[in-house]
Amino acid sequence: MVDCEILNGIGTQQSVLTDPEGERDAMSNPDPNRRRTPLNSVPQTSDFLDSRASGGSLAAVLLDHGAYTQKIRRRTLVAQKGTPQEGLMAVVSGLVKLSMSWHDGRTQILGLRFPGEFVTLRSQAEPWFADVEVVEDATLLILETAKADQLRQENTRFNTQLNAHVNREIAATQAHLLTLGRRAPLERLASLLVEFKDRGAGLKTARGEVRLPMSRDEIGDYIGLESETVSRQFTRLKADGYIHLVSPSRVQVQDWAALIQLSNGERSLAAE
């Protein structure tokens, strides 16, 4: 499971999205031409998290060097591909996606960022390599570039911690490439659920259910399937006894060990 040290205690909280109607709307097929709110239209908060609340973690270091938190509404486009990065950005709550789109309407979600993870750790001198969008209401922790550069120069332990997060980001990318390149459709969906279990600390309910704030289209864009195929794989997982669908956005896994085996290609697949 991904270590949430970056936000130690605050990174594992539930998302601020609590509106049931909003949740149902998030699961419906989104309009490809939907209006997305630019980040600069969202008021920046001046509230700083108490360092004591973050338990002396990496978050406390960022906050002590001028980082701030910002609440951002779902479907807000935080950054566009090719634009300059403006600092380090980490997820406190909610879910963020990085994606690329083509003129013919195709979209590929390159990665997801869960509570306790940096959005990207690429060099700040490089432009954004993808569009960055908030999937559901989120709180981000942001440290501006100049302050981040100063922190890197002054604090070797900070650099060591960043390297650990870089290694986890690489591991997640490699796992995603394996999903897209070699896994069967049912294995891909199983892998998604396992990923939410392992990385989505703030996306599990009190009853242990996995909460999926992504639409079927978005899930398909992430694991390389059409939305109709995604729906069929959910039905297969349910019919085979792996999961119980509490709602379109809430999944109760009946047997995690079996689901993990399925995601790893260790169980035979019956023909559809």
N, C-alpha and C positions, 0 to 999 in steps of 0.2 A: 504493500500500500504506500502511496506517495506520502512522504513526511510533510506535514503541514507546519513545520517549524517557523516558516516565514511569518505566519500570523498567529501561531501558538495561542489557541483559545478563541481568538476572534475569527480565524479563518474557517472554523468548522461550524459556524452558526448557520441556521436555516436562512434561505433567501428571504428578502423582504417582500417577495411576491406572495400574497395571501388571498387575493381575490379569486374565488372559484370561477367566476365568469371569465376573468382574465386568463385563468389556466385553461379553460375550455377553448378560448380563442387562440391560445398559443398552440394548441394541438390541431387546430383546423388547418387545412392547406392554405399557406400564405399566398397572398397576391404578389406575383413577381414584381409588380410595379408599386408595391406598398410604399407609403411615405415613411422614410426613416429620419429620425431627428438627428441633426448634426450635434456633435459634442459641445461646440461652442455656444449652443443655444440653451444648454442646461446650466443653471446657476452653480457655481463652485462653492462648496461648503468651506467654512473657515474653522470648523471644529476639528481638533486634533485628538486622536485617541490617546488616552492616558497610558504612558509607557508601562505602568504597573499592570494594566490589563493585559498587555501582551507578554508578560512574564519575562522580560529581558531578552526576548527573541530577536530574530533578524528584523522583525517589524519595528521593534523598539529602536533599533539603530537607525532605520529609515526615518522614523518619526522624529528622532532627536536631531536629524540633519535636515529637517524642513519638509518632509513628506506630508501630504494631506490626503484626506479621504474625500471621495466624491460619490454621491448616490446618482445612479444613471438609470433612466427608464428603459424598459425592454424595447428592442428593435432600434436602439440608438446606434448609429454608425460612429464609432469612436475614432477610427482612423481609416484612411483610404490607401490602397496599394500605391506605392510610389511617392507618398508624401513623407516629409521628414519625421523622424521620431522625436518626441518632445520629452523623453525621460523614461525612467523605469516605471513599469505599471504592473501591479499585482492584484489578484482577485481576492477580496475579503468575503463576499457572498455573491450568490448568483452564478451565472454561467456565461462565458464569452466564447465566441467562435472566430476562427480565422479562415477566410475563404477566398476563392478566386472565381470570377464569373467570365463567361465568354459572350460574344455578341449574339450568338444563337440561343441564349437562354440557359445553357448548361452552367452548372455550379458545382464546384468541388470544395467541400469543407476540409481544409488541410489539418486542422487541429482544434481541440477543445481545451479551454482553460477553466479549471475548477477552483473552488475556494482553497487558498493556500499556495497558489501557483502564480509565477510571473507570466504575463501575457507573452513576452518574448525576451530573450536574453542576447539577441544579436547585437553587434556593435551599434552604439548609438549614432555612429557616423553613417550607417546604412539607412536607406529609406525603408518604410514598411514593405514587407514582401507580400502582404495580403491585406484584404479588407478586414477590419476588426469590428465586430458587431456584438452588442449585448443581446443574448438570447432571451433572458428574463431580467427583471429588475435586479440591479447589482450594485454593490459598493466596491469601488476600486481604490487602491492605495497608490499614490503617484508621487514620484520624486523627480523633479525637473533635471534635465540633462546636465547642466553646469554643476548642480549639487551632487548628482550621481557621480560625475567624473571626479569631483573633489573627494568624495567618500572612497572611491576606488583607489585614489592615490595615497590616502591617509590610513586606510584600514585594511591590512593584509588578511585578517580573519574574515572580513566581509567578502573579499575576493574568493577565499576558500569556500565560503558558503555558497556564493554565486556559482562556482564551478560545480558544486554538488547538484544544484538545480539544473545547470546545463546538461549534466550527465543524465538526469531524469527526463529532461525534455527530449534528448536524443533517443533514449530508450522508448519513450512513448511514440516518437515518430517512426522508429523501426517496427514497433508492434503494429502501427497503423498501416505501414507499407505491406507487412505480411498479410493483414486482413484484406487489403485491396487486391493483392497479387495472387494469393494462393488459397484463401478460404472459400468454402462454398457459402451460398446465401444464408443458410441456417446457422452455420458457424460464425458468419459475420455478425448476425444479430446477437448471438450468444456472447461474442466477444465484446460487443457494445455494452451489454448488461454487466459483464464482469468488469469492464473499464469503469463504469459508473460506480460499481461497488468499491473498487480499489482506489479510485481517484476522487470520486464525488462525495467527499465527506459531508458537505452541506446539502446534499441532494438525496438524503435518505430520511424517511419519515420516522416518527416515534415507534411505529409498529414494524419497522424493519423493511418497509417497502422501498423499492427504488423509484424515485420520481424522475420522470423523463419530460422536461419542459420543452423538448424539441418536437416539431411537427413530424409527420411521417415523411414529408418531402425532405426536411432537414436531415433526418436519420438516413434517408437514402443518399443524400448528397455527401454524407460523411462516410458511409460504408460501401458506396458505389453501387447502389441498387435503385430501381424505380420504386416510387412510393407504393404502387400496387404490390410489388414483390415484397416490400417490407411488411405490409399488412398480412400477406399470406404466410410469411415466416413467423409472425406473432401467433397466428392461428395454429401453425404447426407446433410451435413450442408449447402452446396451451394444450393441444390435443395429445401431445406426447408426455404431458405431465411435468414439464420443466417449470412452468410458470402458471400463475393465476392473474388474469387481467382485472384488477380492481376497478380501473377506469382507463380511458385511452392514455392517460399520462402517469398512471401508477401501476407498477408491476410487483407482484409478490412472487419471489422465486421459491419454489417448493424444494429444490435440491441443488444447493450451490455446487457441491462436489461434482455432480453429474453435469451441470451446466458448464463448469470450468473444463471438464474433460471434453465436452462437445466443442467448446471454443478452441481447444488445442488439437482437434482432429483425432481424438482418442476414442470416439464412439462412431459406430457405423451409421450411415445415413440411409434411411429408407427412401425409396423413390417417391417423388411427389405424385 
